[in-house]
Amino acid sequence: MTQRKRLLNSLAVAGLLSFSAGVFAADIDVSADANDLAIKGYDPVAYFTDSKAVKGDAQYTATYKNAIFHFTSADNRDQFRQDPAAYAPQYGGYCAFGVAMEKKFDTDPEAWKIVDGKLYLNLDKSVQQRWLTDTQGYIQSADGNWPEIKGVEAAKL
């Protein structure tokens, strides 16, 4: 095999590997760790049903946008599966205040709030205090920014 053919074969294999990695990795518009775990393993349904942040159990999982979500029970998992968009955090789980500032920041699952039936997470409790000073205004800004930044890697913002 010529050197040129080997190079083309290598490039083709590299392309297939990067494509398949992209298929199985969490979507770029979802905040997930290196193992594709969203919300650091917290149960997104529990925010609505228990009114608190509750760590899920790896025994009860579901995927949404190629990210893995953990739940405290099969009931919560099944509820999520019926309508994941109703329970998944806004802005793919990135910090709501950060998105309002055209940034993507990781979040603290304990810094959360449900507004108009939607779950919002923040970087931490101090950032959340700032976000709470004008929640509707920041949501409006974030809603406007999200379509522009959701497909951009966090490090590039």
C-alpha positions in Angstrom: 0.0 0.0 0.0 1.4 3.4 -0.9 2.0 6.0 1.7 -0.8 8.1 0.3 -3.4 5.3 0.6 -2.3 4.6 4.1 -2.8 8.3 5.0 -6.2 8.3 3.4 -7.2 5.1 5.2 -6.0 6.6 8.5 -8.0 9.8 7.9 -11.1 7.7 7.1 -10.7 5.7 10.2 -10.1 8.8 12.3 -13.2 10.4 10.8 -15.3 7.3 11.6 -14.0 7.2 15.2 -14.8 10.9 15.7 -18.2 10.5 14.2 -19.1 7.5 16.4 -17.7 9.3 19.5 -20.0 12.2 18.7 -23.0 9.8 18.3 -22.6 8.4 21.7 -21.3 11.4 23.6 -23.8 13.8 25.2 -24.9 16.5 22.8 -22.9 19.8 23.0 -26.0 21.6 24.2 -26.2 19.4 27.3 -24.0 19.9 30.4 -22.7 16.4 31.3 -19.5 15.0 32.8 -16.9 12.9 31.0 -19.2 9.9 31.5 -22.2 11.7 30.0 -23.9 12.0 33.4 -26.2 15.0 33.6 -26.9 17.1 36.7 -24.1 15.3 38.6 -26.5 12.4 39.1 -29.3 14.3 40.6 -32.9 13.3 39.8 -34.5 16.0 37.6 -38.0 14.8 38.5 -37.4 15.2 42.2 -37.1 18.9 41.9 -40.7 19.0 40.8 -42.2 16.2 43.0 -40.1 16.6 46.2 -39.3 20.3 45.9 -35.7 19.6 46.6 -32.5 18.4 45.0 -32.1 14.7 45.5 -29.2 12.5 44.3 -30.5 9.8 41.9 -29.5 6.1 41.9 -27.6 4.5 39.0 -30.1 1.7 39.2 -32.7 4.0 37.6 -31.5 5.7 34.5 -32.8 7.3 31.3 -31.1 9.1 28.4 -32.0 12.4 26.9 -30.0 14.2 24.2 -27.4 11.4 24.7 -26.9 12.4 28.4 -27.6 10.0 31.2 -29.9 11.0 34.0 -30.3 9.2 37.3 -33.5 8.9 39.3 -34.5 8.0 42.8 -37.1 5.5 41.6 -38.5 3.7 38.6 -41.6 6.0 38.9 -39.5 9.1 38.5 -37.6 7.6 35.6 -40.8 6.6 33.9 -42.3 10.1 34.4 -39.1 11.6 32.8 -39.3 9.2 29.9 -42.8 10.2 29.1 -41.8 13.9 28.7 -38.1 14.5 29.2 -38.3 18.2 28.1 -40.7 18.9 30.9 -38.2 17.8 33.5 -34.8 18.4 32.0 -33.1 21.6 33.2 -33.3 24.6 30.9 -30.3 25.5 28.7 -29.1 21.9 28.8 -28.3 22.1 32.5 -25.9 25.0 32.1 -26.0 27.9 34.5 -29.0 30.1 33.7 -27.2 33.2 34.8 -24.2 32.2 32.6 -26.4 31.7 29.6 -27.9 35.2 30.2 -24.2 36.4 29.9 -23.6 34.3 26.8 -21.5 31.8 28.6 -21.8 28.1 29.5 -20.9 27.3 33.1 -21.2 24.0 35.0 -23.8 24.0 37.8 -24.4 23.1 41.4 -27.5 20.8 41.5 -28.3 22.4 44.9 -28.5 25.9 43.3 -31.9 25.5 41.5 -35.3 27.1 41.1 -38.5 26.2 39.2 -40.0 29.2 37.4 -43.2 28.8 35.4 -42.9 25.0 35.5 -39.3 25.0 34.2 -36.1 23.9 36.1 -33.2 26.3 36.1 -29.8 25.6 37.6 -27.0 28.0 38.6 -23.2 27.8 39.0 -23.5 28.0 42.7 -25.6 29.6 45.5 -23.9 33.0 45.3 -24.5 33.2 41.5 -28.0 32.1 42.1 -28.5 35.0 44.5 -27.5 37.4 41.7 -29.8 35.6 39.3 -32.7 35.9 41.7 -32.5 39.7 41.7 -34.1 39.8 38.2 -35.1 36.2 37.4 -37.5 37.1 34.6 -35.0 39.5 33.0 -32.2 37.0 33.1 -34.5 34.2 31.7 -35.5 36.6 28.9 -31.8 37.3 28.1 -30.9 33.6 28.4 -33.8 32.6 26.1 -32.5 35.0 23.5 -28.9 33.9 23.8 -29.4 30.1 24.0 -30.2 29.5 20.3 -26.9 31.3 19.4 -24.7 29.5 21.9 -26.2 26.1 22.5 -24.1 24.5 19.7 -20.9 26.2 20.8 -18.4 24.5 23.1 -18.3 26.1 26.5 -14.5 26.7 26.3 -15.1 28.8 23.1 -17.5 31.3 24.7 
